[in-house]
């Protein structure tokens, strides 16, 4: 299907821009994308890499990386995106799970096809997978919030289904110009960015790395109409709005929960709607989304968008509106099995995948997430959802970022501890006193953090999601 999209776009919009360098002069037209596919097919055929072969991609330049990823899928191969800056040990773990037959790597037009290898280390020959995908796709390794690698194969039809859902739900057209600085080795940038743009016949500006400096000038110069972002970017932008704002239709928030306070600050400062969404690699990105034009609910991940969503309570029944339970999903974009790893029983025979998230659906079908089931704190039998506490902390002027985790307690089993990064000008003891007072006012005793730890940083993944499991490791305190 992706190949058909490229053929159609090249025939009808050949000279139109598909991908551009947000801060440079590089660009790729739809006709150019079609030629990339033709060239890749020839080179892969010559190398003896048949349709379905897994090809690792380790290309630092975002424009070349994007063209290679899309080109491989359209050429019927399975792209395995790699983090070009990953340490050798992390790269080895990914390669062990993905088992690619070859690698495309390089910084210039002369990309090379060869055995999987990292930063100059020698790689043993990797046998070609005995069960190649029947068509093009993307193979991703994700550790989620646990740190345990899982292999996920997303086929051409899954990717196309979700990309089309993104276009429909966000009302993207050929007139749209998107902006994306998210890493191309993650599903959000690949599907919501590259493939949805392709399906809409629109254009996308790729940024190697988000920078606050000159951001809005670049957005205006590129005539960007929508921004694909994560909560960390939205929070940074809200600190310093420009005097003149470009005509951006909406900002899309994904990859991590967006604090209500950050959403409200951004919309008050910019007047640009923030569209909160929810997705995961196993669903080829988007699962739910708030409407662009319809009613948006702050704190909600929105309504199902191309994917079925249900909430299950402990006895196996469906939760009533407003009742917390396990969030499960099913649909054309959702995997039916893990290629490697994954929790046993995570996908039932009917195709329902247990996301590992806790949440509820309201009477209007909007999904509200409370956190991961692994993150729920059990304090003497009382279930504590970290996000409930974090929303209160993040609403305070002295807090730049916050995360609440459970730590072992000999008497109660677990207790809540809050890690906070202060805003400039706040003393540690002053902030702690302020937060204790706020929590005493707004939370029952059992939900109040037992300790507040002021830190310089929080452990983050590449998309800005807090790696909570690492907060149980030593963290730099002030």
C-alpha positions as CSV (number, residue, x, y, z in Angstrom):
1,X,0.0,0.0,0.0
2,X,2.8,2.4,0.8
3,X,4.3,1.8,-2.6
4,X,0.9,2.6,-4.2
5,X,0.8,5.9,-2.3
6,X,4.2,6.9,-3.6
7,X,3.3,5.9,-7.2
8,X,0.1,7.9,-7.0
9,X,1.8,11.0,-5.4
10,X,4.6,10.9,-7.9
11,X,2.2,10.9,-10.8
12,X,-0.1,13.6,-9.4
13,X,2.2,15.8,-7.3
14,X,5.7,14.9,-8.6
15,X,7.4,18.3,-8.2
16,X,5.6,19.0,-4.8
17,X,7.7,18.9,-1.7
18,X,7.4,15.8,0.5
19,X,10.2,16.2,3.0
20,X,12.4,19.2,3.8
21,X,15.2,20.1,6.2
22,X,13.6,22.4,8.8
23,X,16.8,24.4,9.3
24,X,18.6,23.8,6.0
25,X,18.2,23.6,2.3
26,X,17.7,19.9,1.8
27,X,14.4,18.8,0.3
28,X,12.8,15.7,-1.4
29,X,9.9,15.9,-3.8
30,X,7.4,13.2,-4.4
31,X,9.1,12.4,-7.7
32,X,12.4,12.2,-5.8
33,X,10.8,9.8,-3.3
34,X,9.7,7.6,-6.1
35,X,13.2,7.5,-7.5
36,X,14.6,6.6,-4.0
37,X,12.3,3.5,-4.0
38,X,13.5,2.5,-7.5
39,X,17.2,2.9,-6.5
40,X,16.8,0.9,-3.3
41,X,15.0,-1.9,-5.0
42,X,17.8,-2.2,-7.5
43,X,20.5,-2.2,-4.9
44,X,18.8,-4.6,-2.6
45,X,18.0,-7.0,-5.4
46,X,21.7,-6.9,-6.5
47,X,22.7,-7.6,-2.9
48,X,20.5,-10.7,-2.8
49,X,18.2,-9.2,-0.2
50,X,14.6,-10.4,-1.1
51,X,11.3,-8.8,-0.2
52,X,10.7,-9.2,3.5
53,X,14.4,-9.0,4.4
54,X,15.1,-6.9,7.5
55,X,17.4,-4.0,6.8
56,X,18.8,-1.9,9.7
57,X,19.0,1.8,9.0
58,X,21.6,3.9,10.9
59,X,21.7,7.2,9.1
60,X,22.3,10.4,11.2
61,X,20.9,12.9,8.7
62,X,17.1,13.0,9.2
63,X,16.2,13.7,5.6
64,X,18.3,10.8,4.3
65,X,17.1,8.6,7.1
66,X,13.5,9.3,6.5
67,X,13.7,8.7,2.7
68,X,15.5,5.4,3.4
69,X,12.9,4.2,5.9
70,X,10.0,5.0,3.7
71,X,11.8,3.7,0.6
72,X,12.5,0.3,2.3
73,X,8.9,-0.2,3.2
74,X,7.7,0.8,-0.3
75,X,10.3,-1.6,-1.7
76,X,8.8,-4.5,0.2
77,X,11.6,-4.8,2.8
78,X,11.4,-4.4,6.6
79,X,13.2,-1.3,7.9
80,X,14.9,-1.6,11.3
81,X,15.5,2.0,12.5
82,X,18.5,2.4,14.8
83,X,19.5,5.3,17.0
84,X,22.6,6.7,15.3
85,X,23.8,7.9,18.6
86,X,23.2,4.8,20.7
87,X,26.1,3.3,22.7
88,X,27.5,0.1,21.4
89,X,26.0,-2.0,24.2
90,X,22.5,-0.6,23.5
91,X,22.9,-1.1,19.7
92,X,24.0,-4.8,20.3
93,X,20.8,-5.5,22.3
94,X,18.6,-4.1,19.5
95,X,20.5,-6.1,16.8
96,X,20.2,-9.3,18.9
97,X,16.4,-8.9,18.9
98,X,15.9,-7.6,15.3
99,X,18.5,-9.9,13.6
100,X,18.7,-7.7,10.4
101,X,20.2,-9.2,7.3
102,X,22.0,-6.0,6.4
103,X,22.6,-2.4,7.4
104,X,22.3,0.8,5.5
105,X,24.5,3.4,7.1
106,X,26.3,6.6,6.2
107,X,26.4,10.3,6.2
108,X,26.5,11.0,2.5
109,X,24.6,10.0,-0.7
110,X,26.9,6.9,-0.9
111,X,25.1,4.8,1.6
112,X,26.5,1.3,2.1
113,X,24.7,-2.0,2.4
114,X,26.5,-4.5,4.6
115,X,26.4,-6.6,7.7
116,X,24.9,-5.2,10.9
117,X,27.5,-3.3,12.9
118,X,27.8,-0.5,15.4
119,X,30.4,2.2,15.9
120,X,33.3,0.3,14.2
121,X,32.8,-2.8,16.3
122,X,33.1,-6.1,14.5
123,X,29.7,-7.9,14.0
124,X,29.4,-11.6,13.5
125,X,27.4,-12.7,10.5
126,X,23.7,-12.7,11.3
127,X,21.6,-15.4,9.6
128,X,18.7,-14.2,7.5
129,X,15.4,-14.6,9.4
130,X,13.7,-17.8,8.3
131,X,10.3,-16.2,8.4
132,X,10.5,-12.9,6.4
133,X,7.5,-10.6,6.3
134,X,5.4,-11.1,3.2
135,X,5.6,-7.4,2.5
136,X,7.3,-4.2,3.6
137,X,7.1,-3.0,7.2
138,X,9.0,-1.7,10.2
139,X,10.6,-3.7,12.9
140,X,11.0,-1.8,16.2
141,X,12.6,-2.7,19.5
142,X,10.9,-1.1,22.5
143,X,11.5,-1.4,26.2
144,X,8.5,0.7,27.1
145,X,8.7,1.7,30.8
146,X,10.3,-1.6,31.9
147,X,13.6,-1.7,30.2
148,X,13.0,-5.2,28.8
149,X,13.5,-5.3,25.0
150,X,10.5,-6.4,22.9
151,X,10.5,-7.0,19.2
152,X,7.5,-5.6,17.2
153,X,6.9,-6.1,13.5
154,X,4.5,-3.7,11.9
155,X,3.4,-4.7,8.4
156,X,2.6,-2.5,5.5
157,X,-1.2,-2.7,5.9
158,X,-1.0,-1.9,9.7
159,X,1.2,1.1,9.0
160,X,-1.1,2.3,6.2
161,X,-4.3,1.9,8.3
162,X,-2.9,4.0,11.2
163,X,-1.4,6.6,8.9
164,X,-4.8,7.0,7.2
165,X,-6.5,7.3,10.6
166,X,-4.1,10.1,11.6
167,X,-4.9,12.0,8.4
168,X,-8.6,11.6,8.9
169,X,-8.7,12.4,12.6
170,X,-6.4,15.4,12.3
171,X,-8.0,16.6,9.0
172,X,-4.7,16.8,7.2
173,X,-4.7,17.8,3.5
174,X,-2.2,18.4,0.8
175,X,-2.1,22.1,1.9
176,X,-0.6,21.1,5.3
177,X,3.0,21.6,6.3
178,X,4.0,19.6,9.4
179,X,7.0,20.0,11.7
180,X,8.7,17.0,13.4
181,X,11.8,16.9,15.6
182,X,11.0,13.5,17.2
183,X,13.5,10.7,16.7
184,X,13.0,8.7,13.5
185,X,13.8,5.4,15.2
186,X,10.4,5.7,17.1
187,X,7.0,4.9,15.7
188,X,5.5,8.4,16.2
189,X,7.8,10.1,13.8
190,X,7.6,7.2,11.3
191,X,3.8,6.8,11.1
192,X,2.3,10.1,12.3
193,X,5.1,12.1,10.6
194,X,6.4,10.4,7.5
195,X,3.5,8.1,6.4
196,X,0.6,10.3,7.4
197,X,2.2,13.1,5.4
198,X,2.7,10.8,2.5
199,X,-1.0,9.7,2.5
200,X,-2.2,13.3,2.7
201,X,0.1,14.4,-0.1
202,X,1.4,17.1,2.3
203,X,4.9,18.1,3.3
204,X,6.9,17.6,6.5
205,X,9.8,19.6,7.8
206,X,12.3,17.4,9.7
207,X,14.5,18.8,12.5
208,X,17.5,16.9,13.7
209,X,17.0,18.3,17.1
210,X,14.5,20.6,18.7
211,X,15.9,24.0,19.7
212,X,14.0,26.8,21.4
213,X,16.3,29.4,19.7
214,X,14.8,30.7,16.5
215,X,12.0,28.1,16.7
216,X,9.0,30.3,15.9
217,X,10.9,32.2,13.2
218,X,11.6,28.9,11.5
219,X,8.0,27.8,11.9
220,X,6.8,31.1,10.2
221,X,9.4,30.9,7.4
222,X,8.5,27.3,6.6
223,X,4.7,28.1,6.9
224,X,4.2,25.2,9.2
225,X,0.5,24.4,9.9
226,X,0.8,21.7,12.6
227,X,3.5,20.6,15.0
228,X,4.2,17.1,16.1
229,X,5.6,17.4,19.7
230,X,6.0,15.8,23.1
231,X,5.0,17.4,26.4
232,X,8.6,18.5,27.2
233,X,8.7,20.6,24.0
234,X,5.3,22.1,24.7
235,X,6.4,23.0,28.3
236,X,9.5,24.7,27.0
237,X,7.7,26.7,24.3
238,X,5.1,27.9,26.8
239,X,7.9,29.7,28.7
240,X,8.6,32.3,26.0
241,X,5.8,33.0,23.5
242,X,6.8,35.4,20.6
243,X,5.1,38.7,20.0
244,X,3.8,37.5,16.6
245,X,2.5,33.9,16.2
246,X,2.5,32.0,12.9
247,X,-0.7,30.5,11.6
248,X,-0.4,27.0,13.2
249,X,-3.7,25.0,13.2
250,X,-2.8,22.8,16.2
251,X,0.0,21.2,18.2
252,X,-0.1,17.5,18.6
253,X,1.1,16.1,21.9
254,X,2.1,12.4,22.2
255,X,4.6,9.9,23.6
256,X,4.0,10.9,27.2
257,X,1.1,12.3,29.3
258,X,0.7,16.0,29.0
259,X,0.2,17.7,32.4
260,X,-3.0,19.7,32.5
261,X,-1.2,22.8,33.8
262,X,1.2,22.7,30.8
263,X,-1.7,22.5,28.3
264,X,-3.5,25.4,29.9
265,X,-0.4,27.6,30.0
266,X,0.4,26.9,26.4
267,X,-3.1,27.5,25.1
268,X,-3.4,30.7,27.2
269,X,-0.1,32.0,25.8
270,X,-0.5,31.0,22.2
271,X,-4.2,30.5,21.4
272,X,-3.2,27.4,19.5
273,X,-5.1,24.3,20.4
274,X,-3.2,21.4,21.8
275,X,-4.4,18.0,20.7
276,X,-3.6,15.3,23.2
277,X,-3.2,11.8,21.9
278,X,-2.3,8.3,23.1
279,X,-0.4,5.6,21.3
280,X,2.1,2.8,21.5
281,X,4.5,0.9,19.2
282,X,2.3,-2.2,19.4
283,X,-0.5,-0.2,17.7
284,X,1.7,1.5,15.1
285,X,1.4,4.7,17.1
286,X,-2.0,6.4,17.5
287,X,-4.8,4.8,19.5
288,X,-6.9,7.7,20.7
289,X,-6.9,11.4,20.0
290,X,-8.8,14.5,21.0
291,X,-10.5,16.1,18.0
292,X,-8.9,19.1,16.3
293,X,-12.1,21.0,15.9
294,X,-14.5,19.3,18.3
295,X,-14.6,19.3,22.1
296,X,-11.2,18.6,23.7
297,X,-10.9,17.5,27.3
298,X,-7.9,18.6,29.2
299,X,-6.2,15.6,30.9
300,X,-7.8,13.1,28.5
301,X,-6.0,11.2,25.7
302,X,-9.1,11.6,23.6
303,X,-11.5,9.2,21.8
304,X,-10.6,6.0,19.9
305,X,-9.2,6.8,16.5
306,X,-9.1,3.7,14.2
307,X,-8.6,1.4,17.2
308,X,-11.1,-0.3,19.6
309,X,-10.6,0.6,23.2
310,X,-12.0,-1.0,26.3
311,X,-11.3,-0.9,30.1
312,X,-11.4,-4.2,32.0
313,X,-11.8,-4.6,35.8
314,X,-10.2,-7.4,37.9
315,X,-13.1,-9.8,37.4
316,X,-12.7,-9.6,33.6
317,X,-15.8,-7.5,33.0
318,X,-15.9,-4.2,31.3
319,X,-15.6,-1.1,33.5
320,X,-18.5,1.3,33.9
321,X,-17.9,4.9,32.7
322,X,-15.5,6.6,35.1
323,X,-14.3,3.3,36.6
324,X,-10.6,2.5,36.6
325,X,-9.3,-0.6,35.0
326,X,-6.8,-2.1,32.6
327,X,-6.8,-0.5,29.2
328,X,-7.0,-3.0,26.3
329,X,-7.0,-2.3,22.5
330,X,-7.8,-4.2,19.3
331,X,-7.8,-3.2,15.6
332,X,-6.2,-3.3,12.2
333,X,-3.1,-1.4,13.4
334,X,-2.6,-3.6,16.5
335,X,-0.1,-6.5,16.5
336,X,-1.5,-10.0,17.0
337,X,1.8,-11.3,18.5
338,X,5.2,-10.1,19.5
339,X,8.0,-11.0,17.2
340,X,10.2,-11.5,20.3
341,X,9.7,-10.9,24.0
342,X,6.5,-9.4,25.3
343,X,4.5,-10.4,28.4
344,X,2.9,-13.8,28.2
345,X,-0.9,-13.5,27.8
346,X,-0.6,-9.8,26.8
347,X,-2.7,-10.6,23.7
348,X,-5.8,-12.8,24.0
349,X,-7.2,-15.1,21.3
350,X,-9.6,-12.4,20.2
351,X,-6.9,-10.0,19.5
352,X,-7.3,-7.7,22.6
353,X,-3.9,-6.4,23.7
354,X,-3.4,-5.5,27.3
355,X,-1.6,-2.1,27.1
356,X,-0.3,-2.2,30.7
357,X,-2.0,1.2,31.3
358,X,-4.5,2.0,33.9
359,X,-7.4,4.4,33.0
360,X,-11.1,4.9,32.5
361,X,-13.5,5.9,29.7
362,X,-16.0,8.6,30.6
363,X,-19.6,8.7,29.4
364,X,-18.5,10.4,26.2
365,X,-15.9,7.8,25.3
366,X,-12.9,9.9,26.2
367,X,-10.0,8.0,27.7
368,X,-8.3,9.2,30.8
369,X,-5.0,7.5,31.8
370,X,-3.8,7.2,35.4
371,X,-0.4,5.5,34.6
372,X,1.2,2.2,34.0
373,X,0.0,-0.8,36.1
374,X,3.6,-1.3,37.1
375,X,3.7,2.3,38.4
376,X,0.6,2.0,40.6
377,X,1.7,2.3,44.3
378,X,0.2,-0.1,46.7
379,X,0.3,1.5,50.2
380,X,-1.1,-0.9,52.6
381,X,-3.8,-2.0,50.1
382,X,-4.5,1.5,49.0
383,X,-3.9,2.0,45.3
384,X,-2.2,5.3,44.5
385,X,-1.9,6.6,40.9
386,X,1.2,8.7,40.4
387,X,-0.4,11.0,37.8
388,X,-3.0,12.2,40.3
389,X,-0.2,13.5,42.6
390,X,2.0,14.7,39.7
391,X,-0.8,16.9,38.3
392,X,-1.0,18.7,41.6
393,X,2.8,19.2,41.8
394,X,3.1,20.4,38.2
395,X,0.4,23.0,38.8
396,X,2.7,24.8,41.2
397,X,4.8,27.7,40.0
398,X,8.0,26.4,41.6
399,X,7.9,23.0,39.7
400,X,9.4,22.5,36.3
401,X,9.0,18.8,36.2
402,X,7.9,16.0,38.5
403,X,7.6,12.3,38.9
404,X,6.1,10.2,41.6
405,X,7.2,6.6,42.2
406,X,6.7,3.9,44.8
407,X,9.6,2.8,47.1
408,X,9.7,-0.2,49.4
409,X,8.3,0.2,52.9
410,X,8.8,-2.5,55.5
411,X,5.4,-1.8,57.1
412,X,3.1,-0.6,54.3
413,X,4.7,-2.4,51.4
414,X,5.2,0.8,49.4
415,X,5.1,4.5,49.9
416,X,5.1,7.4,47.5
417,X,8.2,9.5,46.9
418,X,8.1,12.7,44.7
419,X,11.1,13.8,42.5
420,X,10.9,17.4,41.4
421,X,13.0,19.7,39.3
422,X,12.5,23.3,40.5
423,X,12.0,26.4,38.4
424,X,14.7,29.1,38.7
425,X,14.8,31.1,41.8
426,X,13.3,28.4,44.2
427,X,15.3,27.2,47.1
428,X,15.1,23.5,47.8
429,X,13.7,23.7,51.3
430,X,11.3,26.5,50.3
431,X,9.9,24.3,47.5
432,X,9.6,21.3,49.7
433,X,7.6,23.2,52.3
434,X,5.4,24.6,49.6
435,X,4.7,21.2,48.1
436,X,4.0,19.6,51.4
437,X,1.5,22.2,52.2
438,X,-0.3,21.8,48.8
439,X,-0.4,18.1,49.2
440,X,-1.8,18.3,52.7
441,X,-4.5,20.6,51.4
442,X,-5.5,18.6,48.2
443,X,-4.7,15.0,49.0
444,X,-5.8,12.5,51.7
445,X,-3.1,11.5,54.0
446,X,-2.5,8.1,52.4
447,X,-1.8,9.6,49.0
448,X,0.7,12.3,50.2
449,X,4.3,11.7,49.2
450,X,6.4,10.7,52.2
451,X,9.4,12.5,50.8
452,X,10.2,15.2,48.2
453,X,13.6,14.9,46.5
454,X,14.7,18.0,44.6
455,X,16.9,16.9,41.6
456,X,18.6,18.4,38.7
457,X,17.2,16.0,36.1
458,X,14.9,13.1,35.6
459,X,15.8,10.0,33.6
460,X,14.1,10.4,30.2
461,X,13.7,8.2,27.1
462,X,14.4,9.6,23.6
463,X,10.8,10.9,23.2
464,X,10.7,12.6,26.6
465,X,8.9,9.9,28.5
466,X,10.1,9.5,32.1
467,X,11.8,6.2,32.7
468,X,10.3,5.6,36.1
469,X,12.1,2.3,36.6
470,X,15.4,4.2,36.7
471,X,14.2,6.4,39.5
472,X,14.8,3.4,41.7
473,X,18.5,3.9,40.8
474,X,20.6,6.7,42.3
475,X,19.6,10.1,41.0
476,X,21.7,13.3,41.2
477,X,20.2,15.4,44.0
478,X,20.9,19.1,44.7
